[in-house]
Every structure is written in C-alpha cells, then in structure tokens.
Amino acid sequence: MCQRRCVLAATVFFVVAVAVTVPAQQPGPPARPLPVTVIKAGRLIDPDTGTASANQVIIVEGERIKAVGAGLATPPGARVIDLSKMTVLPGLVDAHTHMTLTYKERPENNYYYLTYVMESTPLRAIQGASNAIQMLNSGFTVVRDVGNNALYADTALRQAIEQGWLPGPTVIPSGPMIGSTGGQYWPTPEMYKYHNIMYPEYIDANSPDEIVRAVRENMLFGARTIKLCVDCKPWGYSVDDIELAIREAAQGGCKVEAHVQTPEGAQRSIDAGVYIVAHGNPLSPEMHTQMAQKGIFLAGTDTPFTDYRGSEPAFKRTVGNLRDAWEKKVPLTFSTDMDYWNERMVDEKTGEWLTRGDLTLNFLQTWKAAGIPPADVLRAMTINGYKASDSIQERGPIKPGLYADIIAVPGDPLTEIDAVRNVQFVMKNGMVFKQDGVMTPAAFFHPGPVRMPSGRWTR
Ligand SMILES: [Zn+2]
C-alpha cells in the first residue's frame, strides 16, 4: 500500500514537474517587430478638458499608443493614416447595454421571458458577436454588458474579442444579474423549482452566504463587474446585503452596479455606496445630490422618444431627470439598456435598417433635449464611461502606454454632439477596423486566438 502510494506520489511529482517545466523549455515564437502606425489628426479632442488641439500626431506601436504631440517625426517603415481633415477622439462607451439579448415584437410580443425560452445561449452568443461588430462600427470601443445575457454569453463574448477571434468593443460583462428570489420577474412554481428555463438569466441569492457565493460564481466565470437587482422584489436587498456584495466583489477586483426601480431601493444603494446606479427614473433631486457627493456614477438608460420606442410623457420625465442629475453634478455616463428590435427601426431617409450602433447613438436625443452641453455629453460618452467601466488605467484616453482605441469624425462634436453619429474611422487595439467610412476588419480575423486568454487570474 505504502509502495503504491510512493509510486503514485512520484508519478504525480513527475507529471507536475513536466507540466511546469515544459513551457519554459520550448522556444517561443521569434519576436516580430511591432507594426507602427502614424495617425495625422487635423484636430484631436481631449474629452476630459473639453478642448481640441490642431495638427496632432499619434504614433501607435502594436496595440498601444507610443507618443502623442505636434510635429512628431514619422518612424521609417510606419504606415501613415491621414486624418488631417477629421476630428480625432477616443472611442465611445455605452455604460449599460445587453449585447446578447434582442427581444422582438414577433414572436415574443416584446416579452423578454419568451426570448429566454425560445433562443439558446449559443444563438444569443452569436447575436452578441454581430452586435459587437455593429457597435464598433459606430465607434464604441468599450461596453458594459450587464446581465440578461443567457448563460454567460457575455463573458464568452469578452473572451472571444480579447483573444482576437473577432473585432468588437472591450466588453465589461457582469454575468447573470444577482437578485433575491425570482430575479427580475415572476417565475411559475415549475420554473422556479426546477431552475431549468429562466435560470441562466438570474442568480437567486437571498442570505448573506448566497450573496457571497453568487458574487464569487460570477467572478469565477469571467465577470468584470457585479450587478445586483436591489429592489426587483419587495424582499429586496438591505444596505447590509449590498455592502456585503461590494466587499466580496472587491476581493475579485470588481465594482458593483445596482439596478434600481424604486426610490427605496435607490436610497439603499446610495447609502451602501455602490459604484454605479442603473436606471434614472426612481431617483429624486435629493438622491442626485447624494450621488454627486459620493461620486456614484449614474447609468440613467435615458430612452428617447422615437417612431419605434417610447412615449412623450415618459420622455419628458427622463429628460427632466437627466437634466437635474447634470445640474447636481452627478458623474453621468452614456447608457442605453439597448436590447430590443422591431420593424420600425429604419432610417427615415434611406429606408435601411438601423444598426445596433445607430440605435445606441439615438439616445443622444435625450441628452440634447435635456440641454446638456456637447462637451459634457462627450465626457459622459468617454472619460466617465472608462471610469465607470473601471478600464481607464488600460484604455480610453489617447495617451502613451494605453491601448490605441481611436475614432475620427468630420465636424466637431464639441459644438454639435451629433457629429459622433458619423464615425468614419475606427482603430481598436491598434488595428484599423474602419477607414473612409467603410469597415475593413480583415486584420481582426484569425483561425486561432492571437492574444492571451481572458481571466483575471491566469489559468
Ligand atoms: Zn439593463
């Protein structure tokens, strides 16, 4: 018995030793010189200060920005991209969207329970891939993808883009929304008992132990932010519950977003000190003041009134709330909750379908109706979005060392924010995705992963 154990131990030691040492013995691929791209920008916007500088040069080496300034020399062999007639700016952020959910009038009658029943996780993951390309085409280089994404289709989408399988924004996924029993809707006893229909969409977590477990599960499966359904039920989360989730999420480097739909839930979320409050409707002017004092981001999901969505009274309320939040100096993000489609979503002039990117940008209508100055809207769409997505250390601002996520438009978004609807150039991770208004994504496609796999903890 002892002998067998010793043999077993020796075998385990040998296997482990081989596993540990083999990669070090294999020669890596020969180091290739990084491609260098020089972007000549007619104007370069710094959305943090709301200012622009003329005739700037951006040098991109590989995936990252190497230098920015006026009159920088072009390194030999560099590819030169002439955007001298354009305004260049960092990529845009949607701070609250759902890349792998699209509920429809037919066959679901806009009832998204039915989408969960009728569309598989793999189908929804592929929809997410298409939406990612559409969003990048409109200039969005970061999206917070917060729940209602089947069984971790959102974290898979992040990984696929990060590994280089397809072009898309950097996805900040939450995994399934965590809520007290029932999540955001009212399952039948059959659904609840057997957890086999809607349960990819929510994690039930009632007690403190269950909250800790749910937060850990989401982080284990790739979440980069934690989303709590604070008040989806009358038995919602207390301040203590929310604080517990915040502490647990912090252990894995995640911040917490609170979905709120009642004033009471909103107040508990603010009191607990969440990082982001999602949905502006239940917030009072007093709560805006508290959020500004605490520096809590607002993802208001400010739905416009269009031919295909919304109503005049709801729009008026939304505009009033957004305006008040801006006046109170709440850190605002551009956010949409875009997750639906119907057959009226066409361009009035051309009759063509609007893309997910076009539909996302239509939320600018609300910001314009609220009279928010273009520089502040642009800050919400960029700097505040990078901060709210906790990605500002890595990407966003156009400065040396950060990933090169760069877009360009004709016109001047600092005087007319609608200029960002006409994105002609998109670079993501140093690769050109769109030039002269046409998608040119060939460089993004590979028959295998070309970057290190995602994972906060390297596996
Ligand atoms: Zn949402």
Boltz pocket constraint, residues with backbone or C-beta under 6 A from the ligand:
constraints:
  - pocket:
      binder: B
      contacts: [[A, 96], [A, 97], [A, 98], [A, 146], [A, 337]]
      max_distance: 6.0
